[in-house]
């Protein structure tokens, strides 16, 4: 489900809102890369780093650690468009599942300061990835292999029924190491989902349809096959799995923008 925040500075129906171009924006601030999808403009991405130093990370394990640097990074990415993005855009931002109130507040403050949205909504990254991958309706089992976080979830009815996460990712696997750490984390997460008492039947139904593997880690050679062998579930990967979350957020933003226009 969305968490919806409307900026008081750009409330619907104001003269300022009517004067700007309606724009939909999807944002995915990841541990390795930040990606932005904007209607009518190319997808942009950059390392999630402090622009002043080029080295210090602005995100750690799904949490913004340097809000000022994150704001500067986002402003620079938006400033790179040939056609500027006007204030008052409808923005949908990805967040890790089970994001705490303090972490979401930090993300909200960063996005408000950098983008001046008219409407800001949050969507779980793993749900955005399913949307961006064009997943069919019905129970769905999704694993998102990020640089610093691995998430797994059972989706149904347009929302997250059950989810779990490990604060480990592809950054924790050395160049000379193997993918065993990642596979073990996925096995543990799927075991948690299958044992969850409230949604055990939904998890079983979702598993029968196979596992959707997304995130930057899904691009690692042979990892999908290793996970499939370990969990005994067919694994499928969408094209460009590292981009599906931001595309899903962008599509959600576009749908929200259209809905607002239809409501008048």
C-alpha positions, 0 to 999 in steps of 0.5 A: 500500500502507499503511504501518502503525504501531500505537501502543504506548499503545493496543495491541490487546487492552488494557482501554482499547481495549475501553472506547472507541467503535471509530472510523475517521478519515481525514486529508488535510493539504493545502497549502491545506486540512486535511480530516478524515473521521470515522465517525458525524460530519460531514466537517470542513475548515479552512485549513492555517494556524497558528491563532495567527496565521491566516496562516502555513502549516503545510504547504509542498509536501506537508511539515509545516513547523510541527509544533506549529501542525499539532498545534494545528490538528488538535486544534482541528478534532477538538475541534469535534465535538459528539460527541468522538472517543475516543483509540485510533481507527484513523486513515488519513492521506494522504501525497504519493507518494514521501514521504521517511522524514523527512517521514513521521516528522514527519507520524507524530509530529504525528498521534500527538500530536494524535489519540492513535490506536490504529492509524495507517496511511498511504496515498498521497493519489493512491490515496486519491483513486481510492478516494474517487472509486469508481474501477473495478478495473484499471489507472488513470491519476490526476492530483491537482492540489493547491494546491502539488503536482501528482501523477500515478500509474499504479495497478493491483492496489490499489497505485501502480505508477509515480508522479511529482510536480511541486512546483507547484500552483494556488497558483502560478497567479495570479488573472490568469494562465492554466492553462498552467503546470498543463497543462505540468506534467501533460503532463510528468508523464504523459510520465514515466509513459509512458516508465518502462521497468518499467511502460510497458505498464500506463501505456499500458493505463491511458491507454486508459481515460482520466485521472481528475482529482482535487484542488482544481485539478480544480474550475478551469473549463476545465482538464480540457478543456485537459489532455484536448486537451494529452495526447490522453486523455479526462479525467473528474472525480468529483463534489467532486474536492477531497474524494475523497482524504479520503473515500478515506482514511476508507473505508480506515480504516473497512475497516481497523477492520472487518478488525481487529474480524473478526480478534477 
